[in-house]
Amino acid sequence: MNAIKNFINDEAGVTAIEYALIAAGIAVVAGAAATAMGPALKTKFNAVIEALGGTKVA
């Protein structure tokens, strides 16, 4: 019974899990931002490339 109580009260590794959840949240936000801004960035990059005399990116 003491082993179960000790296991429940043990907080080792909690910080690592919290950091992993924060990192996962940041990854989700970054992915959503990249997806949302992707077409606009492609348009801007193509405008710059064309202004410099290059070939547009497909």
DODRENKOL-195951 format. One record per residue: x, y, z of N, C-alpha, C in turn; residue in one letter; residue number from 1. Coordinates in pm, whole numbers, plus 50000, padded with zeros to 5 digits. Example, Ala and Ser with C-alpha at 12.3 -4.5 7.8 and 13.67 -1.06 7.14 Angstrom:
[rec [51319, 49431, 50780], [51230, 49550, 50780], [51320, 49670, 50780], "A", 1]
[rec [51285, 49775, 50708], [51367, 49894, 50714], [51290, 50003, 50787], "S", 2]
//
This chain:
[rec [50082, 49881, 50000], [50000, 50000, 50000], [50087, 50126, 50000], "M", 1]
[rec [50198, 50122, 50073], [50289, 50237, 50076], [50350, 50262, 49939], "N", 2]
[rec [50375, 50157, 49865], [50433, 50173, 49732], [50338, 50250, 49641], "A", 3]
[rec [50210, 50222, 49651], [50111, 50293, 49569], [50104, 50440, 49609], "I", 4]
[rec [50103, 50467, 49739], [50100, 50606, 49787], [50225, 50681, 49744], "K", 5]
[rec [50339, 50615, 49753], [50464, 50678, 49710], [50462, 50708, 49561], "N", 6]
[rec [50409, 50615, 49483], [50401, 50635, 49339], [50310, 50753, 49305], "F", 7]
[rec [50197, 50764, 49371], [50103, 50872, 49345], [50162, 51007, 49384], "I", 8]
[rec [50237, 51011, 49494], [50294, 51136, 49542], [50426, 51173, 49475], "N", 9]
[rec [50484, 51082, 49399], [50612, 51108, 49333], [50592, 51205, 49217], "D", 10]
[rec [50666, 51315, 49219], [50653, 51416, 49114], [50775, 51420, 49023], "E", 11]
[rec [50859, 51319, 49028], [50976, 51315, 48943], [50932, 51305, 48797], "A", 12]
[rec [50990, 51386, 48714], [50957, 51383, 48571], [50843, 51474, 48531], "G", 13]
[rec [50776, 51535, 48627], [50663, 51622, 48595], [50710, 51743, 48516], "V", 14]
[rec [50823, 51799, 48554], [50875, 51916, 48484], [50907, 51883, 48339], "T", 15]
[rec [50965, 51768, 48315], [50997, 51727, 48179], [50870, 51713, 48096], "A", 16]
[rec [50767, 51659, 48154], [50640, 51644, 48083], [50581, 51782, 48053], "I", 17]
[rec [50589, 51873, 48149], [50538, 52008, 48126], [50613, 52076, 48012], "E", 18]
[rec [50745, 52063, 48010], [50824, 52122, 47902], [50789, 52057, 47768], "Y", 19]
[rec [50765, 51928, 47767], [50726, 51860, 47644], [50591, 51912, 47593], "A", 20]
[rec [50498, 51934, 47684], [50367, 51988, 47643], [50380, 52130, 47590], "L", 21]
[rec [50464, 52211, 47652], [50487, 52347, 47603], [50550, 52343, 47464], "I", 22]
[rec [50649, 52257, 47445], [50715, 52244, 47314], [50616, 52198, 47208], "A", 23]
[rec [50529, 52105, 47244], [50428, 52057, 47149], [50332, 52169, 47113], "A", 24]
[rec [50293, 52250, 47211], [50205, 52363, 47183], [50270, 52464, 47090], "G", 25]
[rec [50397, 52493, 47113], [50470, 52586, 47026], [50479, 52530, 46885], "I", 26]
[rec [50502, 52400, 46872], [50510, 52337, 46740], [50377, 52346, 46667], "A", 27]
[rec [50267, 52327, 46738], [50135, 52337, 46676], [50110, 52479, 46627], "V", 28]
[rec [50144, 52577, 46710], [50123, 52718, 46671], [50212, 52754, 46551], "V", 29]
[rec [50337, 52710, 46553], [50427, 52738, 46441], [50379, 52673, 46313], "A", 30]
[rec [50331, 52550, 46322], [50278, 52482, 46204], [50154, 52551, 46149], "G", 31]
[rec [50066, 52594, 46238], [49946, 52664, 46193], [49982, 52797, 46128], "A", 32]
[rec [50078, 52868, 46185], [50120, 52995, 46128], [50184, 52976, 45991], "A", 33]
[rec [50267, 52874, 45978], [50331, 52846, 45849], [50228, 52809, 45743], "A", 34]
[rec [50128, 52731, 45783], [50023, 52692, 45689], [49941, 52813, 45647], "T", 35]
[rec [49909, 52899, 45742], [49826, 53015, 45712], [49901, 53119, 45629], "A", 36]
[rec [50030, 53136, 45656], [50107, 53240, 45588], [50183, 53189, 45466], "M", 37]
[rec [50180, 53060, 45440], [50256, 53001, 45331], [50231, 53063, 45195], "G", 38]
[rec [50105, 53070, 45150], [50078, 53128, 45017], [50121, 53274, 45006], "P", 39]
[rec [50101, 53352, 45111], [50141, 53493, 45107], [50293, 53506, 45098], "A", 40]
[rec [50365, 53423, 45173], [50511, 53427, 45166], [50561, 53385, 45029], "L", 41]
[rec [50499, 53285, 44971], [50539, 53240, 44837], [50521, 53352, 44736], "K", 42]
[rec [50410, 53424, 44747], [50384, 53536, 44656], [50491, 53644, 44673], "T", 43]
[rec [50525, 53676, 44796], [50627, 53778, 44821], [50764, 53734, 44769], "K", 44]
[rec [50801, 53609, 44796], [50930, 53559, 44748], [50935, 53559, 44596], "F", 45]
[rec [50827, 53519, 44531], [50824, 53521, 44385], [50838, 53663, 44332], "N", 46]
[rec [50778, 53761, 44398], [50790, 53900, 44354], [50935, 53947, 44365], "A", 47]
[rec [51001, 53910, 44474], [51141, 53949, 44492], [51228, 53880, 44388], "V", 48]
[rec [51207, 53752, 44368], [51287, 53677, 44270], [51268, 53734, 44130], "I", 49]
[rec [51144, 53764, 44095], [51116, 53819, 43963], [51180, 53957, 43948], "E", 50]
[rec [51177, 54038, 44054], [51238, 54171, 44049], [51390, 54161, 44031], "A", 51]
[rec [51448, 54056, 44082], [51592, 54036, 44067], [51629, 53966, 43937], "L", 52]
[rec [51529, 53933, 43856], [51555, 53871, 43727], [51563, 53720, 43731], "G", 53]
[rec [51516, 53660, 43837], [51519, 53515, 43848], [51392, 53451, 43797], "G", 54]
[rec [51383, 53320, 43813], [51266, 53244, 43772], [51180, 53216, 43893], "T", 55]
[rec [51049, 53229, 43876], [50956, 53208, 43987], [50965, 53065, 44039], "K", 56]
[rec [50934, 53051, 44166], [50928, 52920, 44230], [50792, 52860, 44199], "V", 57]
[rec [50790, 52733, 44163], [50662, 52668, 44129], [50571, 52655, 44246], "A", 58]
//
